[in-house]
Amino acid sequence: MEQKRRGLRIPFSAPAEVALEGSKDASAPAKIVELSLHGCFVQFYPPFAVQAKLRVKIFDKDEYFEARATVMHVRDKVGMGLAFCETKPHFQSILQKWILAAMVQQQKADSTVHS
C-alpha cells in the first residue's frame, strides 16, 4: 500500500547521489525531479525496494543537501519516492531555501504563461 505524501512536491531538477545506508558501495548518480520539505522523487534505475534505507545527497550550484531517507514508493523503470529522515538543521535550511526559490521561479513562469 502506498503512503500518502506529506506536503506539496514542486518541480526541481538537480543532480544527486544515492546509496544504501551502511553500504560500502560508492554512491550512484541520480536526478531529482520533485522536491518537498519531507522528501523527493528521484529518477534512478533500477530503483531500490520500498522501505530501503538510503543516504541521499542533492547538489545545486555551490551547495548540497544530505539526509537519510526511506524509499516510500517505486515507479518501475522511472524512479522512487523518498521520505527524508534525520535531516540536520544546516541541511534543512538549505532545503527550505531551495524550495522557496523554486516556488518563486514557478510562480513567475505561471504568471508569464497567463499574461
N, C-alpha and C positions, 0 to 999 in steps of 0.2 A: 504494500500500500504506500502510495506516495504521500509525503507530508506536505502540508500547506506551507508556502513561503512566508517568511517574516519580513514584511516591508516590501516596498516597491523596488524593483531592479531597473536600472537605467542602462541604455546602450553605453558601452565603454570598451574601447579597443586598446589592448595593451599586451605586450609580450609577458610571459610568465614562465615559471618553472614549478613542476610538481614532483613530489617523491613520497613514497610510502614512509610513514613515520617509523623511525627505528631501523630503516633500511640503510645499508652501507652503499647501496647503488647510488650513482650520481643522479641528480635531478634531471628530469626530461623536459624539453621545451614544450610549451603550450601557449594558447592565446585566450585572453579574457574577452568575452563579448558582451557580458552584462555584469553589473556590479551593484551591490547594496551595502548597507551598514552591517548586514548579517551574513552575507555570502556572495557568491558569484556563479556565473556559468562559464565553464572552461571548455574550449574546443580542444579535445585531446583524444587520440585514438591509438590503441584501444583503451577505453575508459576503465578505471578501477571499479571494483564491485561496490554496490551500495553498502554503506556503513564502514567502508575502508577509512582508516585514519591517515591523513596526509599532512605534509608540510607544503604550503603554497607561498610563492614569492612572486609579486607583481611589480613590474618595472614601468615607470613613467617619467620621462625626461631624466632629471638627475636625482630622483628619489625612488625608493622602493617600499613596498608594504610586505610584511611577512606575518603569517599566522599558522596555527594548526587548524585543520579543517576536517570535516567528515563528509563523505560522499552521501548525498541525500537522494539523488535520483540519477539515472543514466539514460541518455538518448543514444541508442546504438548507432555506431558509425558517425556520431556527431560530437558527443562530449558528455559532461557531467555537471550537475548542480552541486555546489559545495556550500556547507554552512560553516562559518568561521567559529572557532572556539579559542579561548585563552589568548585574545589579542592584547598585546602590551599597549599601554596608553600612548606611547610615541607613535606606534603604527596606527592606532585608532584615529589620532588627529590627522595623519596623512590621508587615511581613507575618507574621513569627513571632508577634507579639503578637495580631494579628487571628485567626490560625489557632487559637492556644491558646484564646482567648476563645470562638470558635465551637465548638470541640470540647467545652469545658466546658458551654456552653449546650445543645449537642446531647445530651450525657450526662445533664444534668438533665431534659431533655424526655423522653428514653428511660426514665429511672427513674420519672418521673411516670406514663407510659403503662403500665409494667409493675408499678406498685404496686397 
